[in-house]
Amino acid sequence: MPTGVHRKIKAAMAGELPSLIARLPSGWVVAGDTQPLKGYCVLLADPVAQDFNALDEKLRARYAVDMGRVDDALIKVVGAYRVNYETWGNLDPALHTHIVPRFLSEPQGLRVQPPRAAYDWNAGRPFALEEDGAWMRAVRELLK
């Protein structure tokens, strides 16, 4: 059964995904549907795998390296002091990792919590190419 990850990858391949940042060896980097924190991205594994355990050792290493490359780019582009990763797959059972920049400007009580616990993601600012395009282009350039 196709998941949201499948649908986003299909749209990315067709050039129909406005939130597309880059194609990496292990998958696709897209801006998050909401932006509770500037630069929030998702790495979508392609080929689609059920979870990290479904990848062989070489693909696991490639996926981890690509996560790190996105992390490095976000730190440079949006000024994050660190980046958090979340790989759940409970609602959308296809490997994807949420890559969330964290900022020293966040209130201390929020900054020390996992992003999903700290922020109301349903109330976050929706992705908008007009607002997010500049950081997306800068990240894309660093990922080339």
C-alpha positions in Angstrom: 0.0 0.0 0.0 1.5 3.4 -1.0 2.4 5.6 1.9 2.9 9.4 2.2 6.6 8.7 1.6 5.7 6.9 -1.7 3.5 9.8 -2.8 6.2 12.4 -2.0 8.9 10.5 -3.8 6.6 10.0 -6.9 5.9 13.8 -6.9 9.6 14.6 -6.5 10.5 12.3 -9.4 7.9 14.0 -11.5 9.2 17.5 -10.6 5.9 18.3 -8.9 7.0 18.7 -5.3 7.5 22.3 -4.3 9.2 21.3 -1.0 11.9 19.3 -2.8 15.4 20.3 -1.8 17.7 17.7 -3.3 18.2 14.1 -4.4 20.9 12.4 -2.5 22.3 8.9 -3.0 20.1 7.4 -0.3 16.9 9.3 -1.0 15.2 12.7 -1.2 15.5 15.7 1.1 12.3 17.7 1.4 11.2 20.7 3.5 8.8 19.7 6.2 5.1 20.3 5.6 5.1 22.6 8.6 8.0 24.7 9.8 7.8 24.9 13.5 11.6 25.5 13.4 13.3 27.1 10.3 15.0 24.5 8.2 13.0 21.4 9.3 13.5 18.7 6.6 12.7 15.1 6.0 15.0 12.5 4.4 12.9 10.0 2.4 14.7 6.7 1.7 14.6 5.8 -2.0 14.3 3.0 -2.8 11.5 2.9 -0.2 12.3 0.6 2.7 10.0 -0.3 5.6 12.5 0.8 8.2 16.2 1.2 8.8 16.6 -2.5 9.7 15.4 -3.4 6.2 18.5 -1.8 4.7 21.7 -3.7 4.2 24.9 -2.4 5.9 26.0 -0.4 2.8 22.7 1.3 2.4 22.5 2.0 6.2 25.9 3.7 6.0 24.8 5.8 3.0 21.6 6.9 4.7 23.5 7.9 7.8 26.1 9.8 5.8 23.3 11.7 3.9 21.6 12.6 7.2 24.9 14.1 8.3 25.4 16.0 5.1 21.9 17.6 5.6 22.9 18.3 9.2 26.1 20.1 8.2 24.2 22.2 5.6 21.5 23.2 8.0 24.0 24.4 10.6 25.7 26.6 8.0 22.5 27.9 6.3 20.1 28.5 9.2 22.5 29.0 12.0 21.4 26.0 14.1 23.7 25.0 17.0 22.7 21.4 16.7 20.3 19.2 14.7 18.0 16.5 16.1 16.9 13.4 14.1 13.7 11.5 14.5 13.0 8.2 12.7 9.7 6.7 13.8 7.6 5.2 10.9 4.6 4.5 13.1 2.0 6.4 11.0 3.8 6.2 7.7 5.6 2.8 7.7 8.3 3.7 5.2 11.8 4.9 6.2 12.0 8.6 6.6 13.9 10.7 9.1 12.9 14.1 10.4 15.9 16.4 10.5 15.2 19.3 12.9 17.6 22.3 13.4 17.8 23.5 17.0 18.6 27.1 18.0 20.0 28.8 21.0 17.2 31.4 20.6 14.6 28.8 21.5 13.3 29.2 25.1 15.4 27.0 27.4 12.3 24.9 28.4 11.7 24.0 24.8 15.3 23.8 23.6 16.1 20.8 25.9 13.0 18.8 24.8 12.7 16.5 21.8 11.2 18.7 19.0 7.9 16.7 18.8 7.4 17.2 22.5 8.4 20.8 22.6 6.3 22.2 19.7 2.7 21.8 18.5 3.5 20.6 15.0 -0.1 20.9 13.9 0.0 24.6 14.7 3.3 25.2 13.0 3.6 27.6 10.1 2.8 25.7 6.9 5.6 25.2 4.3 5.6 28.2 1.9 8.1 28.4 -1.0 8.0 32.2 -0.7 9.3 32.0 2.9 11.4 28.8 2.7 12.9 29.0 -0.8 16.0 30.9 0.2 17.2 28.5 2.9 16.2 25.5 0.6 18.3 26.8 -2.3 21.3 27.4 0.0 21.0 23.9 1.5 20.6 22.5 -2.1 23.9 24.2 -3.1 25.8 22.8 -0.2 24.5 19.3 -0.9 25.7 19.3 -4.5 
